[in-house]
């Protein structure tokens, strides 16, 4: 299947449950991959103010307690940051757009990106110097990647911020830029992204028969959607051309879907008793 063939006009999830439910209820194991900002937490003006939605926290506690679910939070944030904000055990945490992966039994860092930490720190200082007089702008050094946040910058300066960031990063052959929602992500020029990370988890951690579900809202999640065309892929936000097959409107709808998911897939004890009664 080619990349062009994977582009969809996503269907609303809650209008598509008749095709989602049989896949969910019949599989032995579900791997649930979730972006953080815009998916588990509403987008806020300052990234340090983001908090896990309380209803979603409750649902994640329920799902992580189930042996037939594996839950992973896949974020552009530094792994330590997203782990602190979610604050749950029995979760696989994926930070820096897939460059770092941790759980109680996993510790992975993309080797080539690791070698570029010092160069990234230097680039961070260059960007901070070039953009230092811009009110509301923040250059966030996340160890393996950088984020240039300009959501709070006056709109007539947005193009200037883009231009300065692109020209500064462009002087290095080791890094590239990708724009998201009022943020420019600066990442190492390595062949690794969220899609590679979830495929790595599927290969190294999950049973081969697992059904992968990925929910995310931003441009970097498109790599993950495209990586699992056989899975259930869900974009959060407004309808747009995407590699995801389905659509949820917002963070509240994500919580509702997680609630539905818990009820749609029979708990192991119930499923076993149903089979025994046949």
Secondary structure, 3 states (H helix, E strand, C coil): CCCHHHCEECEEHHHCHHHHHHHHHHCCCEEEEECCECCCECCCCCHHHCCCCHHHHHHHHHHHCCCCEEEEEECCCCHHHHHHHHCCCCCEEEEHHHCEEECCCCEEECHHHHCCHHHHHHHHHHHHHHCCCCCCCEEEECCCEEEEECCCCCHHHHHHHHHHHHHHHHCCCCEEEEECCCEEEEEECCCCCHHHHHHHHHHHCCCCCCEEEEEECCCCHHHHHHHCCCCEEEEECCCCEECCCEEECCHHHHHHHHHHHHHHCCCHHHHHHHHHCC
